[in-house]
Amino acid sequence: MNKLRNLSIAKLAIIIAAFGFLAIGCSNSGQTDENTSDSTLSLTDKAEKLVYPMPTPLEITTMLNKAGASYIIGIANRPENVDKYFTESAKALNLGIYGADLSYSATYGMSQETMNFFVCTKKLRDGLDVQTPGNDSLSAKIEANIENKDSIYKILTGSFTSTFEYLNNNGKGTVAVMVIAGGWIEGLYLSTELAGMIDKNTEIMQGIADQKETLSKLIPLMENYKENQNVSDVLKNLNTIKLAFDELKTVENKTQMTKESFNKIKKEVSILRKKVVETP
């Protein structure tokens, strides 16, 4: 059994909880992808100790809310799409996608949408065979507290600990990084879409520019699993997005977004996101 023994559990927990809430696990049932086993590989067999936190979808969507962006019902991944994700990689990536959408709806106090996205994350967790204590009662807790945003956050983040332990004890790093990637992709996608819908978008544009640093951490994390074809495919798209981010200049420790670079980033993340949500 392969432990993430050299990692700070607290730091990795921040990262994975950030992008999937309680949404990561291993797959022992259903259709799986070729070359998905990483039972002999941990995140730290090829990487240095991970000591950085990554911004959460909650932080990103809170920024969108404070910037005055309205909640757009049709912008998130459609809940009905959840039933078409059959492979392990599709489930993992879209677990991250729906985790970000769940954060988006919860930030804006959209009770029905929050419940819908939670159901999606639960369905994908079940499909990945996540078996952690409290899973059976989680839906009831969410439904009972759906109108209380603070309680919803506590329930979701509190549930993460047992899910992380399950992931850690089963050495499913490939699934972990795919969920993280899915959450990052959706957070950036939501930001770029909303930035194009409002006139006063300076704060949102700065939030997008700040993702340059986040991406510089995500890519090396995923490169530990680039032997997996599905991870490699996502990496290719992330590196294309990185090229657009690399054009941005930093002035007084602040990354500057340009209209041209924004359009490139928006285009590339839309291409990748479409591929993720439409691939079964």
C-alpha positions in Angstrom: 0.0 0.0 0.0 1.5 3.3 -1.1 1.3 6.3 1.2 1.9 9.9 0.3 4.5 9.6 3.0 6.7 12.6 2.2 3.9 15.1 1.8 2.5 17.4 4.4 -1.0 15.9 4.7 -2.4 19.3 5.7 -1.0 21.0 2.6 -2.1 18.3 0.2 -5.5 18.3 1.9 -5.9 22.0 1.2 -5.2 21.4 -2.5 -7.4 18.4 -3.0 -10.2 19.7 -0.8 -10.0 22.9 -2.8 -10.7 21.4 -6.1 -12.9 18.5 -5.3 -14.2 19.1 -1.8 -14.9 15.5 -0.7 -14.8 14.3 -4.3 -11.7 12.2 -4.7 -11.3 8.4 -4.4 -10.2 5.3 -6.2 -11.9 3.2 -8.8 -12.4 -0.5 -8.3 -15.6 -0.9 -10.3 -17.0 0.0 -13.7 -15.1 0.8 -16.8 -11.5 2.0 -16.3 -8.9 3.6 -18.6 -5.9 1.9 -19.9 -2.7 2.5 -17.9 -4.5 4.1 -14.9 -2.9 2.0 -12.2 -0.4 3.9 -10.1 -0.2 1.5 -7.1 3.6 1.8 -7.1 3.8 5.5 -7.5 3.2 8.3 -5.0 3.1 12.0 -5.6 6.5 12.3 -4.0 8.3 9.4 -5.6 9.2 11.9 -8.4 8.5 15.2 -6.9 9.9 17.4 -4.1 7.9 18.0 -1.0 4.7 19.9 -1.8 4.5 23.0 0.4 2.1 25.3 -1.4 -1.6 25.9 -1.2 -3.7 26.4 -4.4 -6.6 28.8 -4.6 -9.9 27.1 -4.1 -13.0 27.4 -6.4 -14.6 28.9 -3.4 -12.1 31.7 -3.3 -12.5 32.2 -7.1 -16.3 32.3 -7.0 -16.3 34.5 -4.0 -14.1 36.9 -5.9 -16.6 36.8 -8.8 -19.4 37.5 -6.4 -17.7 40.5 -4.9 -16.8 41.8 -8.3 -20.4 42.1 -9.1 -20.7 39.2 -11.5 -24.2 37.7 -11.5 -24.9 34.0 -11.2 -25.5 32.6 -14.7 -27.6 29.4 -14.4 -26.5 27.9 -17.7 -22.8 28.5 -17.4 -21.9 25.5 -15.3 -21.7 21.9 -16.4 -25.3 20.6 -16.9 -26.3 18.1 -14.1 -27.7 15.7 -16.6 -24.3 15.2 -18.1 -23.2 13.3 -15.0 -24.8 10.1 -16.3 -22.6 10.0 -19.4 -19.2 9.8 -17.7 -18.1 6.2 -17.8 -14.3 6.1 -17.6 -12.2 6.7 -14.5 -10.6 9.8 -16.1 -13.9 11.3 -17.2 -15.3 10.7 -13.7 -12.3 12.2 -12.0 -12.1 15.3 -14.2 -15.8 16.0 -14.0 -15.7 15.5 -10.3 -13.4 18.5 -10.2 -15.7 20.3 -12.6 -18.8 19.7 -10.5 -16.9 20.5 -7.3 -16.2 24.0 -8.7 -19.8 24.3 -9.9 -20.9 23.3 -6.4 -18.7 26.1 -5.0 -20.1 28.5 -7.6 -23.7 27.9 -6.7 -23.1 27.8 -2.9 -21.3 31.1 -3.1 -24.3 32.7 -4.6 -26.7 31.0 -2.3 -28.4 29.1 -5.1 -30.0 26.3 -3.0 -31.5 24.1 -5.8 -28.4 24.3 -7.9 -26.2 23.6 -5.0 -28.2 20.4 -4.2 -28.1 19.4 -7.9 -24.3 19.7 -8.1 -23.9 17.9 -4.8 -25.9 15.0 -6.2 -23.6 15.0 -9.2 -20.4 14.9 -7.1 -21.9 12.1 -5.0 -22.8 10.1 -8.1 -19.3 10.4 -9.4 -17.8 9.6 -6.0 -19.9 6.4 -5.9 -18.8 5.6 -9.4 -15.2 5.9 -8.3 -16.0 3.6 -5.4 -15.2 6.1 -2.6 -16.0 4.2 0.6 -15.7 6.6 3.5 -17.6 6.9 6.8 -20.6 9.2 6.7 -21.2 9.0 2.9 -24.7 7.6 3.5 -25.8 10.5 5.7 -24.1 13.2 3.8 -27.0 13.9 1.4 -29.4 14.3 4.3 -27.1 16.8 6.0 -26.7 18.8 2.9 -30.4 18.9 2.3 -31.2 19.9 5.9 -28.7 22.8 5.8 -29.1 23.8 2.2 -30.2 27.4 3.1 -27.3 27.9 5.4 -24.2 28.6 3.4 -21.8 28.5 6.3 -23.1 25.1 7.4 -22.8 23.8 3.9 -19.2 24.8 3.7 -18.5 23.1 7.1 -20.2 19.9 6.1 -18.4 19.6 2.8 -14.9 20.5 4.1 -15.4 18.4 7.2 -16.3 15.4 5.1 -13.1 15.7 3.2 -10.8 14.3 5.9 -12.1 10.7 5.6 -12.1 10.9 1.8 -8.5 12.1 1.7 -7.5 9.3 4.1 -9.1 6.8 1.7 -7.2 8.3 -1.2 -4.0 8.4 0.7 -4.3 4.8 1.9 -5.1 3.5 -1.6 -2.3 5.4 -3.5 -4.6 6.8 -6.2 -2.5 9.8 -7.2 -3.6 9.7 -10.8 -7.3 10.2 -9.8 -6.3 12.9 -7.4 -4.4 15.1 -9.9 -7.2 14.7 -12.5 -9.8 16.0 -10.0 -7.5 18.9 -9.1 -7.1 19.7 -12.8 -10.9 19.5 -13.4 -11.5 22.0 -10.5 -8.9 24.4 -11.8 -10.2 24.2 -15.4 -13.8 25.0 -14.3 -12.7 27.8 -12.0 -10.8 29.5 -14.8 -13.6 28.8 -17.3 -16.2 30.4 -15.1 -13.9 33.4 -14.5 -13.2 34.0 -18.2 -16.8 33.6 -19.2 -18.1 36.0 -16.6 -15.3 38.5 -17.2 -16.6 38.8 -20.8 -20.1 39.5 -19.6 -19.6 42.5 -17.4 -18.0 45.9 -18.1 -16.3 46.6 -14.8 -14.2 43.4 -14.7 -10.9 44.6 -13.4 -11.0 42.5 -10.2 -12.0 39.4 -12.2 -9.2 40.0 -14.8 -6.7 40.2 -12.0 -8.0 37.0 -10.5 -7.5 35.3 -13.9 -4.0 36.7 -14.2 -3.1 35.3 -10.8 -3.9 31.8 -12.1 -0.5 32.0 -13.9 1.2 31.1 -10.7 -1.3 28.4 -9.8 -0.8 26.8 -13.2 2.9 26.8 -12.7 2.3 24.5 -9.6 -0.4 22.4 -11.2 1.6 21.3 -14.3 4.6 19.9 -12.4 2.2 18.1 -10.1 0.5 16.4 -13.0 3.8 15.6 -14.7 4.4 13.0 -12.0 1.7 11.0 -13.8 2.4 11.9 -17.4 3.0 8.2 -18.3 -0.8 7.9 -18.0 -2.2 8.7 -21.4 -5.2 10.6 -20.0 -3.1 12.8 -17.8 -0.7 13.4 -20.7 -3.6 14.5 -22.9 -4.8 17.1 -20.3 -1.2 18.2 -19.8 -0.9 19.1 -23.5 -3.9 21.4 -23.2 -2.7 22.9 -19.9 0.7 23.7 -21.5 -1.1 25.4 -24.4 -2.9 27.6 -21.8 0.5 28.2 -20.1 1.9 29.6 -23.3 -0.8 32.3 -23.1 -0.1 33.0 -19.4 3.7 33.2 -20.1 3.0 36.3 -22.2 1.9 38.2 -19.1 4.3 40.5 -17.5 4.7 41.0 -13.8 5.0 44.6 -12.5 5.7 45.2 -8.8 4.9 41.6 -8.0 1.5 41.9 -9.8 0.8 40.0 -12.9 -0.7 42.2 -15.6 -3.5 40.9 -17.9 -3.8 42.1 -21.5 -6.8 41.9 -23.7 -4.9 39.8 -26.2 -3.7 37.3 -23.6 -7.1 37.2 -22.0 -8.7 36.2 -25.3 -6.1 33.5 -25.9 -6.6 32.1 -22.4 -10.4 32.2 -22.7 -10.3 30.4 -26.0 -7.9 27.6 -24.8 -9.7 26.9 -21.5 -13.0 26.8 -23.4 -11.6 24.2 -25.8 -10.2 22.1 -22.9 -13.3 22.4 -20.8 -15.6 21.4 -23.7 -13.4 18.4 -24.2 -13.7 17.4 -20.6 -17.5 17.9 -20.1 -18.4 16.3 -23.4 -16.1 13.2 -23.2 -17.8 10.1 -21.8 
